[in-house]
Amino acid sequence: MKRRPAPTEGNDGQNWKRGRAAELQQQARLDGQKRKRVITPALRTVQVGNRVYYVPPDMSRPYAGGRATVTRAPRLDVLNPSVRLKFADGTELTVPLRQINREGVPTETPAWLDDARRRPSWARLVRQFEAHGEAVVTQDLLDADLALPEYVPGKNQGRTQNPDRIKLLSEQLEQAQARDALAEPTARHRAQQILGVVTPKSLTRAQRGELLPLLVDAARADAVEHARRQARRGGRGPVAPEAARHQPVATEEQELGRLDQEQRAMVNNIAKCIHRRYFLSDKELRDLTDEDREAEKIQRTLGAFIRQAQMDTGLVPVKSSSGGRGSELHGHLHDSLAQAYPLALEACQMLVAGKDAHALTLALQVREKLLAHVAANTELARARRKHHTGRYFHGDVLSVREQHEDGSMTQFYVRLTILYGEDGHSLVVANAAELEALTGTRAGPQAWTSLCRWVEDHSERAGGRKQGRRQDDDEHLIYRSDRGSLPLRTGLSGYPNLIWAFECLRRALYVEHIRGGICQSEIPAQHPPPGQHRFSSGERKSLPPQSIQKLNE
């Protein structure tokens, strides 16, 4: 049994009690002191006309959590500053400064809403409520101007109402509200799609129906917050142009494989367009002048003279095996082997009959034919191209068309440059890094390698000049149709991370084509420009069937 240390001159065994007593006394003094109220910097800058929230300690009070306009700014030189608030119904209250908040009443965000906000489709939903955010911000500016006193010559010293500014803000408010009303049905439809993915399965049907208004309100609140962060010049709108607002959001790796039904349908559409070679051909952009045609005619004539001179001097020109009937060397290659076979049979017959000298003569002739075959084959192998270079397809601008139920369509263009690798056989995506940087999507090298293997396996390997092998269902190459849903095909397990590459291409479709590196001059005149197009019945009848059904070709 361990004994306590014997008391010494400096420690009588009771020091721990004295230390604990001193700590308790210090804590009692701190608890008895009156805490000093601290005013946050956000509340110190409250001015007349600002819109704030009334957040009292007891939320059961009247107007608790409501939004009001500041009619009297607080005095910061007093101990307990207060402000005067005016609510929407005209009621005015004087409340302490610490009971207002600029950000609203803090609430806990449910898990399903956090899941929805992490998805890439949430950013598009917020953009569809962009007009609502502009309307709210414009309404705040208009209310702040209307709260100012009217201008009276010789009497006003501070800020006063500006009739021109109020008129401008009123017009902008009406325009924003009109655009918000037009975008409301489409935004609610997209919200229902997102809700179908993130809704917990444990909820009843009635409980699920109550989540849609919450999701729409959250999207509207994010749109308002985004609009308030935009720099404004006296109510005349954002400083940045419309095309510069695109801010790609980097996604997490675990979110790349979780796509809704609409996104999966678009992935199938992209796969079909790649599979059917819907690329804009560079030949369509080449318009030869009369001088160019005359120069080509002269080159063809000179080439004919050179080939005739080679034949007269005994030099046999070597042609490519893929064009024309072939060269004379190909004829020698075939004839030498065809003539050697019957001579070899005859030599065997002479050898069986005992005519050794005749058999030896025939064997020497067979040997000459075989040597001629080997020489012709060696010459052809020397001239034959062993490695492929350049692009795999006939173009690098992929055309994707999305059909809508109302008969309209939306045309997209994205640059996808697939080249032959250094070995001359494998394929590489040359602009993979640009696509990832443009969309903020981390696909990785394995995803693009799987995409190249998928293209090769669904191609006749004719240098991209022919269409790929036809499938039983070209509309569902990645996700198959199963009772109204689109599950992933099981045969794609041999292409790891292939969905990530298609997801990166899908997001690149929604980026403006100018920012994607596609110039307007690269789109031929007979192809539709990017964006949504609507055709009347007369226009559809005037177009040929292939222009309506396969406009991408």
Secondary structure as a PSIPRED ss2 file (coil, helix, strand):
# PSIPRED VFORMAT (PSIPRED V4.0)

   1 M C   1.000  0.000  0.000
   2 K C   1.000  0.000  0.000
   3 R C   1.000  0.000  0.000
   4 R C   1.000  0.000  0.000
   5 P C   1.000  0.000  0.000
   6 A C   1.000  0.000  0.000
   7 P C   1.000  0.000  0.000
   8 T C   1.000  0.000  0.000
   9 E C   1.000  0.000  0.000
  10 G C   1.000  0.000  0.000
  11 N C   1.000  0.000  0.000
  12 D C   1.000  0.000  0.000
  13 G C   1.000  0.000  0.000
  14 Q C   1.000  0.000  0.000
  15 N H   0.000  1.000  0.000
  16 W H   0.000  1.000  0.000
  17 K H   0.000  1.000  0.000
  18 R H   0.000  1.000  0.000
  19 G H   0.000  1.000  0.000
  20 R H   0.000  1.000  0.000
  21 A H   0.000  1.000  0.000
  22 A H   0.000  1.000  0.000
  23 E H   0.000  1.000  0.000
  24 L H   0.000  1.000  0.000
  25 Q H   0.000  1.000  0.000
  26 Q H   0.000  1.000  0.000
  27 Q H   0.000  1.000  0.000
  28 A H   0.000  1.000  0.000
  29 R H   0.000  1.000  0.000
  30 L H   0.000  1.000  0.000
  31 D H   0.000  1.000  0.000
  32 G H   0.000  1.000  0.000
  33 Q C   1.000  0.000  0.000
  34 K C   1.000  0.000  0.000
  35 R C   1.000  0.000  0.000
  36 K C   1.000  0.000  0.000
  37 R C   1.000  0.000  0.000
  38 V C   1.000  0.000  0.000
  39 I C   1.000  0.000  0.000
  40 T C   1.000  0.000  0.000
  41 P H   0.000  1.000  0.000
  42 A H   0.000  1.000  0.000
  43 L H   0.000  1.000  0.000
  44 R H   0.000  1.000  0.000
  45 T C   1.000  0.000  0.000
  46 V C   1.000  0.000  0.000
  47 Q C   1.000  0.000  0.000
  48 V C   1.000  0.000  0.000
  49 G C   1.000  0.000  0.000
  50 N C   1.000  0.000  0.000
  51 R E   0.000  0.000  1.000
  52 V E   0.000  0.000  1.000
  53 Y E   0.000  0.000  1.000
  54 Y E   0.000  0.000  1.000
  55 V C   1.000  0.000  0.000
  56 P C   1.000  0.000  0.000
  57 P C   1.000  0.000  0.000
  58 D C   1.000  0.000  0.000
  59 M C   1.000  0.000  0.000
  60 S C   1.000  0.000  0.000
  61 R C   1.000  0.000  0.000
  62 P C   1.000  0.000  0.000
  63 Y C   1.000  0.000  0.000
  64 A C   1.000  0.000  0.000
  65 G C   1.000  0.000  0.000
  66 G C   1.000  0.000  0.000
  67 R E   0.000  0.000  1.000
  68 A E   0.000  0.000  1.000
  69 T E   0.000  0.000  1.000
  70 V E   0.000  0.000  1.000
  71 T E   0.000  0.000  1.000
  72 R E   0.000  0.000  1.000
  73 A C   1.000  0.000  0.000
  74 P C   1.000  0.000  0.000
  75 R C   1.000  0.000  0.000
  76 L C   1.000  0.000  0.000
  77 D C   1.000  0.000  0.000
  78 V C   1.000  0.000  0.000
  79 L C   1.000  0.000  0.000
  80 N C   1.000  0.000  0.000
  81 P C   1.000  0.000  0.000
  82 S E   0.000  0.000  1.000
  83 V E   0.000  0.000  1.000
  84 R E   0.000  0.000  1.000
  85 L E   0.000  0.000  1.000
  86 K E   0.000  0.000  1.000
  87 F C   1.000  0.000  0.000
  88 A C   1.000  0.000  0.000
  89 D C   1.000  0.000  0.000
  90 G C   1.000  0.000  0.000
  91 T C   1.000  0.000  0.000
  92 E E   0.000  0.000  1.000
  93 L E   0.000  0.000  1.000
  94 T E   0.000  0.000  1.000
  95 V E   0.000  0.000  1.000
  96 P E   0.000  0.000  1.000
  97 L H   0.000  1.000  0.000
  98 R H   0.000  1.000  0.000
  99 Q H   0.000  1.000  0.000
 100 I E   0.000  0.000  1.000
 101 N E   0.000  0.000  1.000
 102 R C   1.000  0.000  0.000
 103 E C   1.000  0.000  0.000
 104 G C   1.000  0.000  0.000
 105 V C   1.000  0.000  0.000
 106 P C   1.000  0.000  0.000
 107 T C   1.000  0.000  0.000
 108 E C   1.000  0.000  0.000
 109 T C   1.000  0.000  0.000
 110 P C   1.000  0.000  0.000
 111 A H   0.000  1.000  0.000
 112 W H   0.000  1.000  0.000
 113 L H   0.000  1.000  0.000
 114 D H   0.000  1.000  0.000
 115 D H   0.000  1.000  0.000
 116 A H   0.000  1.000  0.000
 117 R H   0.000  1.000  0.000
 118 R H   0.000  1.000  0.000
 119 R C   1.000  0.000  0.000
 120 P H   0.000  1.000  0.000
 121 S H   0.000  1.000  0.000
 122 W H   0.000  1.000  0.000
 123 A H   0.000  1.000  0.000
 124 R H   0.000  1.000  0.000
 125 L H   0.000  1.000  0.000
 126 V H   0.000  1.000  0.000
 127 R H   0.000  1.000  0.000
 128 Q H   0.000  1.000  0.000
 129 F C   1.000  0.000  0.000
 130 E H   0.000  1.000  0.000
 131 A H   0.000  1.000  0.000
 132 H H   0.000  1.000  0.000
 133 G H   0.000  1.000  0.000
 134 E H   0.000  1.000  0.000
 135 A H   0.000  1.000  0.000
 136 V H   0.000  1.000  0.000
 137 V H   0.000  1.000  0.000
 138 T H   0.000  1.000  0.000
 139 Q H   0.000  1.000  0.000
 140 D H   0.000  1.000  0.000
 141 L H   0.000  1.000  0.000
 142 L H   0.000  1.000  0.000
 143 D H   0.000  1.000  0.000
 144 A H   0.000  1.000  0.000
 145 D H   0.000  1.000  0.000
 146 L H   0.000  1.000  0.000
 147 A C   1.000  0.000  0.000
 148 L C   1.000  0.000  0.000
 149 P C   1.000  0.000  0.000
 150 E C   1.000  0.000  0.000
 151 Y C   1.000  0.000  0.000
 152 V C   1.000  0.000  0.000
 153 P C   1.000  0.000  0.000
 154 G C   1.000  0.000  0.000
 155 K C   1.000  0.000  0.000
 156 N C   1.000  0.000  0.000
 157 Q C   1.000  0.000  0.000
 158 G C   1.000  0.000  0.000
 159 R C   1.000  0.000  0.000
 160 T C   1.000  0.000  0.000
 161 Q C   1.000  0.000  0.000
 162 N C   1.000  0.000  0.000
 163 P H   0.000  1.000  0.000
 164 D H   0.000  1.000  0.000
 165 R H   0.000  1.000  0.000
 166 I H   0.000  1.000  0.000
 167 K H   0.000  1.000  0.000
 168 L H   0.000  1.000  0.000
 169 L H   0.000  1.000  0.000
 170 S H   0.000  1.000  0.000
 171 E H   0.000  1.000  0.000
 172 Q H   0.000  1.000  0.000
 173 L H   0.000  1.000  0.000
 174 E H   0.000  1.000  0.000
 175 Q H   0.000  1.000  0.000
 176 A H   0.000  1.000  0.000
 177 Q H   0.000  1.000  0.000
 178 A H   0.000  1.000  0.000
 179 R H   0.000  1.000  0.000
 180 D H   0.000  1.000  0.000
 181 A H   0.000  1.000  0.000
 182 L H   0.000  1.000  0.000
 183 A H   0.000  1.000  0.000
 184 E H   0.000  1.000  0.000
 185 P H   0.000  1.000  0.000
 186 T H   0.000  1.000  0.000
 187 A H   0.000  1.000  0.000
 188 R H   0.000  1.000  0.000
 189 H H   0.000  1.000  0.000
 190 R H   0.000  1.000  0.000
 191 A H   0.000  1.000  0.000
 192 Q H   0.000  1.000  0.000
 193 Q H   0.000  1.000  0.000
 194 I H   0.000  1.000  0.000
 195 L H   0.000  1.000  0.000
 196 G H   0.000  1.000  0.000
 197 V H   0.000  1.000  0.000
 198 V H   0.000  1.000  0.000
 199 T C   1.000  0.000  0.000
 200 P C   1.000  0.000  0.000
 201 K C   1.000  0.000  0.000
 202 S C   1.000  0.000  0.000
 203 L C   1.000  0.000  0.000
 204 T C   1.000  0.000  0.000
 205 R H   0.000  1.000  0.000
 206 A H   0.000  1.000  0.000
 207 Q H   0.000  1.000  0.000
 208 R H   0.000  1.000  0.000
 209 G H   0.000  1.000  0.000
 210 E C   1.000  0.000  0.000
 211 L H   0.000  1.000  0.000
 212 L H   0.000  1.000  0.000
 213 P H   0.000  1.000  0.000
 214 L H   0.000  1.000  0.000
 215 L H   0.000  1.000  0.000
 216 V H   0.000  1.000  0.000
 217 D H   0.000  1.000  0.000
 218 A H   0.000  1.000  0.000
 219 A H   0.000  1.000  0.000
 220 R H   0.000  1.000  0.000
 221 A H   0.000  1.000  0.000
 222 D H   0.000  1.000  0.000
 223 A H   0.000  1.000  0.000
 224 V H   0.000  1.000  0.000
 225 E H   0.000  1.000  0.000
 226 H H   0.000  1.000  0.000
 227 A H   0.000  1.000  0.000
 228 R H   0.000  1.000  0.000
 229 R H   0.000  1.000  0.000
 230 Q C   1.000  0.000  0.000
 231 A C   1.000  0.000  0.000
 232 R E   0.000  0.000  1.000
 233 R C   1.000  0.000  0.000
 234 G C   1.000  0.000  0.000
 235 G C   1.000  0.000  0.000
 236 R C   1.000  0.000  0.000
 237 G C   1.000  0.000  0.000
 238 P E   0.000  0.000  1.000
 239 V C   1.000  0.000  0.000
 240 A C   1.000  0.000  0.000
 241 P C   1.000  0.000  0.000
 242 E H   0.000  1.000  0.000
 243 A H   0.000  1.000  0.000
 244 A H   0.000  1.000  0.000
 245 R H   0.000  1.000  0.000
 246 H C   1.000  0.000  0.000
 247 Q C   1.000  0.000  0.000
 248 P C   1.000  0.000  0.000
 249 V C   1.000  0.000  0.000
 250 A C   1.000  0.000  0.000
 251 T C   1.000  0.000  0.000
 252 E C   1.000  0.000  0.000
 253 E H   0.000  1.000  0.000
 254 Q H   0.000  1.000  0.000
 255 E H   0.000  1.000  0.000
 256 L C   1.000  0.000  0.000
 257 G C   1.000  0.000  0.000
 258 R C   1.000  0.000  0.000
 259 L C   1.000  0.000  0.000
 260 D C   1.000  0.000  0.000
 261 Q H   0.000  1.000  0.000
 262 E H   0.000  1.000  0.000
 263 Q H   0.000  1.000  0.000
 264 R H   0.000  1.000  0.000
 265 A H   0.000  1.000  0.000
 266 M H   0.000  1.000  0.000
 267 V H   0.000  1.000  0.000
 268 N H   0.000  1.000  0.000
 269 N H   0.000  1.000  0.000
 270 I H   0.000  1.000  0.000
 271 A H   0.000  1.000  0.000
 272 K H   0.000  1.000  0.000
 273 C H   0.000  1.000  0.000
 274 I H   0.000  1.000  0.000
 275 H H   0.000  1.000  0.000
 276 R C   1.000  0.000  0.000
 277 R C   1.000  0.000  0.000
 278 Y C   1.000  0.000  0.000
 279 F E   0.000  0.000  1.000
 280 L C   1.000  0.000  0.000
 281 S C   1.000  0.000  0.000
 282 D H   0.000  1.000  0.000
 283 K H   0.000  1.000  0.000
 284 E H   0.000  1.000  0.000
 285 L H   0.000  1.000  0.000
 286 R C   1.000  0.000  0.000
 287 D C   1.000  0.000  0.000
 288 L C   1.000  0.000  0.000
 289 T C   1.000  0.000  0.000
 290 D H   0.000  1.000  0.000
 291 E H   0.000  1.000  0.000
 292 D H   0.000  1.000  0.000
 293 R H   0.000  1.000  0.000
 294 E H   0.000  1.000  0.000
 295 A H   0.000  1.000  0.000
 296 E H   0.000  1.000  0.000
 297 K H   0.000  1.000  0.000
 298 I H   0.000  1.000  0.000
 299 Q H   0.000  1.000  0.000
 300 R H   0.000  1.000  0.000
 301 T H   0.000  1.000  0.000
 302 L H   0.000  1.000  0.000
 303 G H   0.000  1.000  0.000
 304 A H   0.000  1.000  0.000
 305 F H   0.000  1.000  0.000
 306 I H   0.000  1.000  0.000
 307 R H   0.000  1.000  0.000
 308 Q H   0.000  1.000  0.000
 309 A H   0.000  1.000  0.000
 310 Q H   0.000  1.000  0.000
 311 M H   0.000  1.000  0.000
 312 D H   0.000  1.000  0.000
 313 T H   0.000  1.000  0.000
 314 G C   1.000  0.000  0.000
 315 L C   1.000  0.000  0.000
 316 V C   1.000  0.000  0.000
 317 P C   1.000  0.000  0.000
 318 V C   1.000  0.000  0.000
 319 K C   1.000  0.000  0.000
 320 S C   1.000  0.000  0.000
 321 S C   1.000  0.000  0.000
 322 S C   1.000  0.000  0.000
 323 G C   1.000  0.000  0.000
 324 G C   1.000  0.000  0.000
 325 R C   1.000  0.000  0.000
 326 G C   1.000  0.000  0.000
 327 S C   1.000  0.000  0.000
 328 E H   0.000  1.000  0.000
 329 L H   0.000  1.000  0.000
 330 H H   0.000  1.000  0.000
 331 G H   0.000  1.000  0.000
 332 H H   0.000  1.000  0.000
 333 L H   0.000  1.000  0.000
 334 H H   0.000  1.000  0.000
 335 D H   0.000  1.000  0.000
 336 S H   0.000  1.000  0.000
 337 L H   0.000  1.000  0.000
 338 A H   0.000  1.000  0.000
 339 Q H   0.000  1.000  0.000
 340 A H   0.000  1.000  0.000
 341 Y H   0.000  1.000  0.000
 342 P H   0.000  1.000  0.000
 343 L H   0.000  1.000  0.000
 344 A H   0.000  1.000  0.000
 345 L H   0.000  1.000  0.000
 346 E H   0.000  1.000  0.000
 347 A H   0.000  1.000  0.000
 348 C H   0.000  1.000  0.000
 349 Q H   0.000  1.000  0.000
 350 M H   0.000  1.000  0.000
 351 L H   0.000  1.000  0.000
 352 V H   0.000  1.000  0.000
 353 A H   0.000  1.000  0.000
 354 G C   1.000  0.000  0.000
 355 K C   1.000  0.000  0.000
 356 D H   0.000  1.000  0.000
 357 A H   0.000  1.000  0.000
 358 H H   0.000  1.000  0.000
 359 A H   0.000  1.000  0.000
 360 L H   0.000  1.000  0.000
 361 T H   0.000  1.000  0.000
 362 L H   0.000  1.000  0.000
 363 A H   0.000  1.000  0.000
 364 L H   0.000  1.000  0.000
 365 Q H   0.000  1.000  0.000
 366 V H   0.000  1.000  0.000
 367 R H   0.000  1.000  0.000
 368 E H   0.000  1.000  0.000
 369 K H   0.000  1.000  0.000
 370 L H   0.000  1.000  0.000
 371 L H   0.000  1.000  0.000
 372 A H   0.000  1.000  0.000
 373 H H   0.000  1.000  0.000
 374 V H   0.000  1.000  0.000
 375 A H   0.000  1.000  0.000
 376 A H   0.000  1.000  0.000
 377 N H   0.000  1.000  0.000
 378 T H   0.000  1.000  0.000
 379 E H   0.000  1.000  0.000
 380 L H   0.000  1.000  0.000
 381 A H   0.000  1.000  0.000
 382 R H   0.000  1.000  0.000
 383 A H   0.000  1.000  0.000
 384 R C   1.000  0.000  0.000
 385 R C   1.000  0.000  0.000
 386 K C   1.000  0.000  0.000
 387 H C   1.000  0.000  0.000
 388 H C   1.000  0.000  0.000
 389 T C   1.000  0.000  0.000
 390 G C   1.000  0.000  0.000
 391 R E   0.000  0.000  1.000
 392 Y C   1.000  0.000  0.000
 393 F C   1.000  0.000  0.000
 394 H C   1.000  0.000  0.000
 395 G C   1.000  0.000  0.000
 396 D C   1.000  0.000  0.000
 397 V E   0.000  0.000  1.000
 398 L E   0.000  0.000  1.000
 399 S E   0.000  0.000  1.000
 400 V E   0.000  0.000  1.000
 401 R E   0.000  0.000  1.000
 402 E E   0.000  0.000  1.000
 403 Q E   0.000  0.000  1.000
 404 H C   1.000  0.000  0.000
 405 E C   1.000  0.000  0.000
 406 D C   1.000  0.000  0.000
 407 G C   1.000  0.000  0.000
 408 S C   1.000  0.000  0.000
 409 M E   0.000  0.000  1.000
 410 T E   0.000  0.000  1.000
 411 Q E   0.000  0.000  1.000
 412 F E   0.000  0.000  1.000
 413 Y E   0.000  0.000  1.000
 414 V E   0.000  0.000  1.000
 415 R E   0.000  0.000  1.000
 416 L C   1.000  0.000  0.000
 417 T C   1.000  0.000  0.000
 418 I E   0.000  0.000  1.000
 419 L E   0.000  0.000  1.000
 420 Y E   0.000  0.000  1.000
 421 G C   1.000  0.000  0.000
 422 E C   1.000  0.000  0.000
 423 D C   1.000  0.000  0.000
 424 G C   1.000  0.000  0.000
 425 H C   1.000  0.000  0.000
 426 S C   1.000  0.000  0.000
 427 L E   0.000  0.000  1.000
 428 V E   0.000  0.000  1.000
 429 V E   0.000  0.000  1.000
 430 A C   1.000  0.000  0.000
 431 N C   1.000  0.000  0.000
 432 A H   0.000  1.000  0.000
 433 A H   0.000  1.000  0.000
 434 E H   0.000  1.000  0.000
 435 L H   0.000  1.000  0.000
 436 E H   0.000  1.000  0.000
 437 A H   0.000  1.000  0.000
 438 L H   0.000  1.000  0.000
 439 T H   0.000  1.000  0.000
 440 G C   1.000  0.000  0.000
 441 T C   1.000  0.000  0.000
 442 R C   1.000  0.000  0.000
 443 A C   1.000  0.000  0.000
 444 G C   1.000  0.000  0.000
 445 P H   0.000  1.000  0.000
 446 Q H   0.000  1.000  0.000
 447 A H   0.000  1.000  0.000
 448 W H   0.000  1.000  0.000
 449 T H   0.000  1.000  0.000
 450 S H   0.000  1.000  0.000
 451 L H   0.000  1.000  0.000
 452 C H   0.000  1.000  0.000
 453 R H   0.000  1.000  0.000
 454 W H   0.000  1.000  0.000
 455 V H   0.000  1.000  0.000
 456 E H   0.000  1.000  0.000
 457 D H   0.000  1.000  0.000
 458 H C   1.000  0.000  0.000
 459 S C   1.000  0.000  0.000
 460 E C   1.000  0.000  0.000
 461 R C   1.000  0.000  0.000
 462 A C   1.000  0.000  0.000
 463 G C   1.000  0.000  0.000
 464 G C   1.000  0.000  0.000
 465 R C   1.000  0.000  0.000
 466 K C   1.000  0.000  0.000
 467 Q C   1.000  0.000  0.000
 468 G C   1.000  0.000  0.000
 469 R C   1.000  0.000  0.000
 470 R C   1.000  0.000  0.000
 471 Q C   1.000  0.000  0.000
 472 D C   1.000  0.000  0.000
 473 D C   1.000  0.000  0.000
 474 D H   0.000  1.000  0.000
 475 E H   0.000  1.000  0.000
 476 H H   0.000  1.000  0.000
 477 L C   1.000  0.000  0.000
 478 I C   1.000  0.000  0.000
 479 Y E   0.000  0.000  1.000
 480 R C   1.000  0.000  0.000
 481 S C   1.000  0.000  0.000
 482 D E   0.000  0.000  1.000
 483 R C   1.000  0.000  0.000
 484 G C   1.000  0.000  0.000
 485 S E   0.000  0.000  1.000
 486 L C   1.000  0.000  0.000
 487 P C   1.000  0.000  0.000
 488 L E   0.000  0.000  1.000
 489 R C   1.000  0.000  0.000
 490 T H   0.000  1.000  0.000
 491 G H   0.000  1.000  0.000
 492 L H   0.000  1.000  0.000
 493 S H   0.000  1.000  0.000
 494 G H   0.000  1.000  0.000
 495 Y C   1.000  0.000  0.000
 496 P C   1.000  0.000  0.000
 497 N C   1.000  0.000  0.000
 498 L H   0.000  1.000  0.000
 499 I H   0.000  1.000  0.000
 500 W H   0.000  1.000  0.000
 501 A H   0.000  1.000  0.000
 502 F H   0.000  1.000  0.000
 503 E H   0.000  1.000  0.000
 504 C H   0.000  1.000  0.000
 505 L H   0.000  1.000  0.000
 506 R H   0.000  1.000  0.000
 507 R H   0.000  1.000  0.000
 508 A H   0.000  1.000  0.000
 509 L H   0.000  1.000  0.000
 510 Y C   1.000  0.000  0.000
 511 V C   1.000  0.000  0.000
 512 E C   1.000  0.000  0.000
 513 H C   1.000  0.000  0.000
 514 I C   1.000  0.000  0.000
 515 R C   1.000  0.000  0.000
 516 G C   1.000  0.000  0.000
 517 G C   1.000  0.000  0.000
 518 I C   1.000  0.000  0.000
 519 C C   1.000  0.000  0.000
 520 Q H   0.000  1.000  0.000
 521 S H   0.000  1.000  0.000
 522 E H   0.000  1.000  0.000
 523 I C   1.000  0.000  0.000
 524 P C   1.000  0.000  0.000
 525 A C   1.000  0.000  0.000
 526 Q C   1.000  0.000  0.000
 527 H C   1.000  0.000  0.000
 528 P C   1.000  0.000  0.000
 529 P C   1.000  0.000  0.000
 530 P C   1.000  0.000  0.000
 531 G E   0.000  0.000  1.000
 532 Q E   0.000  0.000  1.000
 533 H E   0.000  0.000  1.000
 534 R C   1.000  0.000  0.000
 535 F C   1.000  0.000  0.000
 536 S C   1.000  0.000  0.000
 537 S H   0.000  1.000  0.000
 538 G H   0.000  1.000  0.000
 539 E H   0.000  1.000  0.000
 540 R H   0.000  1.000  0.000
 541 K H   0.000  1.000  0.000
 542 S H   0.000  1.000  0.000
 543 L C   1.000  0.000  0.000
 544 P C   1.000  0.000  0.000
 545 P H   0.000  1.000  0.000
 546 Q H   0.000  1.000  0.000
 547 S H   0.000  1.000  0.000
 548 I H   0.000  1.000  0.000
 549 Q H   0.000  1.000  0.000
 550 K C   1.000  0.000  0.000
 551 L C   1.000  0.000  0.000
 552 N C   1.000  0.000  0.000
 553 E C   1.000  0.000  0.000
